[in-house]
Amino acid sequence: MSRSTLEQWRMFRAVVEHGGFAQAAEAIHKSQSSINHAVHKLQDQLDLKLLEVVGRKAQLTAAGELMLRRAGQLIDQAEQLETIAESLAQGEEAQLRVAIDEVYPQHCLAEALEQLSTEFPYTRVELVETVLSGGAERLFKGDVDLLVAGDVPQGFLGEALMDVEFIAVAHPAHALHSLGRTLNLQDLAAERQIVVRDSATGRRIDSGWLGAEQRWTVSHVATSITMISRGMGFAWLPITRIRDELTEGRLRELALERGSRRQVSLFLTYADSDKAGPATCRLGELLIEQARSDLSFD
C-alpha cells in the first residue's frame, strides 16, 4: 500500500517550482498551512528529508532532487491518464483500425495521419496496408473500422475517393525498350513480369498479369518498384508511387500498342458509419481532403 498520495507530490512540486510555501499556496489556490502540512507529512511518511529552508526559501536536498524528477513523471502520467479518460468519456475511440490499399499516395496518408495525431493524440491507430481484395477481406471479418480499396465490398456503401493511373514501365535499359517499336502482347509474354500479390488470405485476385513465362510475385508495391528500377522486369505500377522515378529517368513507360495505361478507382468505406467515432470520421475526412488535394496538384 502506498504511503504517499499524488496530491502530496503535487504540492511538493509546487513548493519547489514557485520557490516557497507561500508562493505555492498562491499559485495553486491552496492555503499555506495545508501545503506545509502535506509536504511535512510526506517527508515523515518517507522518513526522508526532501526540502530544507535556507533563509526564507525552501531548497531541495540531494534526495529531494531525485524524488522530484520521479514525482514529475508520476504527476505527468496521472494528468495524461485523466485527459485520456475525459476523451473516452466524450466518445473518442481508444483505437482506430484502418486498412489502406498500397496505391493510395503515401504522402497523402502521412499528412492525414499527422493531422489526426494532432487532433486525437490519445487514439491509437492500427494501420494495415493491403493489396487488391485484402482490405475487403478484413472489413468482412470486422478487423477494420475504415477501408480504402479499389472496390466497395458487397453490402457496404462507399464514397469515391480518387482514380489512380497505372503505367506499364521498365528500366530505361530494359530489352523491351531496345526493340525500338510498338510492343505487343507476345513481346511482353517473353519477358519477366513483376506482380504484386493480393494480400487476402482467402480467394485472391490476379490483376494485370499477362501470363508472362517468368512471373515473379512480391508482397508490396515498394518491392516491385525496387526490382523494376534495377532492370529485373516490367510491371504496371501506380503513378502515385513512381512520380520521382519517372521524372528522374529511373523508370520509363513502355510503348505498348494498347493498354499501357489503366485506371483504378479507390473508394472510402466505413465498417459502420452510424457507429463510427469522431476519430474514425475525422480520418475519413482527412483521407478525402488529401486525395483531392493530390489530384489538384496533378
N, C-alpha and C positions, 0 to 999 in steps of 0.2 A: 504494500500500500504506500502510495506516495505521501510524503510528509509535507511537501510544499504545494502551493497552488499556483495556477497560471497567473492569477491576479497579483500575487505577491511578486512574481518575476516581472510583471509589467510595471509595478510600482518601483521596483528596484532599478529597472532600466530608465524609468522616467527621472529618478533622482540623479543618475549619472549623466543622462543626456542634457538635463536642464541645470545642472550644477548645484543642486541642493534640495532640501525637503520643501522649503517654502516655494521655490521656483517650480518644482514638480507639481505641487498642490495647485498652483495657479494654472499650469499648463493642462493638466488632465482633469481639472474641476473636482478635486477631492480635498478633504480637509488635511491640513498638515499633520494633525495628530494621527489620522488613520494611516497615512503613508508612513509616518515614523513607526507606528506600531507594527505595520505589515513587514517592513524591512527588518526591524529588530527581531521580530518573531521568526522570520526566515533564517536569519543568522543563528538564532538559538536552535531551531529545528535541525539545521545542518551541522551545528557545532563548528561553524566556520566563519571567520571574520571576513566580510566582503567589502566593507567600507570603513574608512577612518576619517575623522573630521580634522582637517588642518585649517586652523583659523576659523573662518565661518563657512568653509567649503568642504563638502564631502568628496573624498577621493577614493578611488579603487585601490584595494590591496592587490598583490600579485595573484592571489587566488580569485579575487573578485573579477579581474580582467578575464581570466579563463572562463569563469562561470557566466560572465556577461555575454561572451561570444556564443556559448552554448544556449543560454537563455534566449538570445536574439533569434537563433534558428528555431527554437521551440515556439516562440511567440509568432514568428512569421508563418510557420506551418499551421498554427492554430487559426490565424486570421485567414489564411488561404482556404482552410477547411470550411470555415464559416461562409466564405464567399462562394465556394462550390455548392454548399448546402442551399444557399439563397438562390443560386442559379437553377438548381434542380427543382426547388420549390416553385419556381416560376415557369417550369415546364421545359427547361433546356435539357437536351439529351446528354447523358453521361458518355455515350459512344455513338458515333455515326459510321455506318458501314457503306462503302461505295465501291462499285465496280466500273472502271473506265476502260473502254476499248483503246488499245495502244495507238490507234491512228488519230485520236484526239490530240491536238497540238500540246506538246509538253509544257511549253512556256505559258500557255493559257491555263493549264491545270495548276502550274506552280503559282501563278498570280491569284487564281481563285482560292487556293488553299491558304496562301499567305494572308489574304484579306479575311478569310474565315477564322484563322487563328487569332487575328486581332479582335474580331467581334465576339468570338466564342472561345476564349483562351482555355477553358476548362473542359471542353468537349474533346474526347479522344477520337481520332479518325483512323479507321482501318481501311486502307486503300488496296484494292486488288486490280492490277492491270490485266485485262483479258484480251483474247483474240477471237473474232467471229462469234460463235454461239456460247462461248464460255461464260459471258456475263449473264445471258438469259438463263442459263442453267442455274447459276447462283441465285437469281431472282426467284425462280420457281421453287427453289429449296428454302427460301426465306432467309438466305445468308446475307443479303444486302438490303439497304434501305433506299438506295438510289442507283440507277444504272444509266450509263451512256454506252450505246451499242448501235450496230448497224441495222437493227430491226427492233420493232416493238413486239415483245413476246405476246403470244395469244392470250387474251383475257385481261390485258392491261391497256391503258391509254397512255400514249407517249406524245411528246412535243418535238417537232422538227428542230434540230439544233444547228446543223451545218452540213454542207456537201464537201466531201474530201476527194480530191482528184488523185488517182493512182497513175503513175507513169512507168512504162517499160524502160528500164535503164540497165546499163552495164558500164564497166570501167572504160574510159576512152581508148585504151589499148586492147580491148577485148576483140576476139576474132570476128564477132558479128559486125563490128564497125568497119573492119578491114575489107569486108566484101564489096563495099563501095556501091551498093544498090539497095533498093527497097527490099525489105526482108519479108519472107512468107512463113507459114506455119512449119514447113519442112526444115527451114533454116534454124528455127528455134528448137524444134524437137531434137536436133542433133547436138545441142549444147546443154550444159548443166543449168537447171533452173533451181533457184533457192526459194523454198516455200515456207511460210510461217505456219506452224501447227495450230490448229484450233485448240484453244485452251479448255474446252469442255472435256469432261471425263467420260461422258456417255457417247451418244451419237455425234460424230464430228463431221464438219463440212470441209471439203477441199475447194478453196476459192482461187480461181485464176490458174490452176495447174493445167498445163497443155499436154501432159503425157510425155514430157521430155524423158529421154532414156536415162539421164543422170540426174535424178531428182534428189536434192538434199533438203531435209526438213529441219527447221530450227524452231525454237520456242518463243523467240522475241524478235520484234522488228529491228531493234538495235543490232542484234547479231547478224541479221540479214544485210543490213546496211554496211557493217564492217566487212563482211565477206565479199559483197559486190564491189566495194571500194578497193578491194585487193585483187580484183580481176578473176574471182573464183566462180563466176556465173552471171546470170541475169535474173531479174525479178521485176515484178510490178511493185513499186513502193509508193507510200503516200507522200505527196509533196509537202505535207505538213511536217515531215520528218527529215526531208533531204534538201531543203532550200539551200543550205550552205554548201553542200556537196555539189549541187548543180551550178551554183554561182561561181564556185572556186574551181570548177572543171574536174573534180574528182569523180563525178558521175556524168554520163551523157545519155540523153534519150535515144532509144533505138528507133530507127526509121522503118517502122512496120507498114505494110501495105494497108492495114486497117487494125484498129483496136489497140493502138499504142497508148491510148489514154482511156480511162474509165472512171466513173464517179460512184462513190459510195456515200449514202446519206447516213448521218448519225442522228439518233433520237435520244431524248432525255425521258426516262421513265421512273416514276416513284413506285415503290412496293405498295404503298397505301397512302395516297395523297391526303386522305382525311385524318389519318393518324400521324402524319409526318410532323416532327417537332420543328421548332424555329431554326435550329442549326441546319437540319436537312433541307428545309425550304430555302434557306439563305444560300446554301451551297448550290442548289439548283439554279437559283437566280444568277449567281456569280459565273457558273459554267456557261449559261446562255449569254451573259454580257461579254465574257471573254471570247466566245466563239464568234459573235457578231463583230466584235472589235477586230478580230483576226481577219475576218472576211473583208472588212472595210480597208484594212491595211493592204490586202492583196490588190 
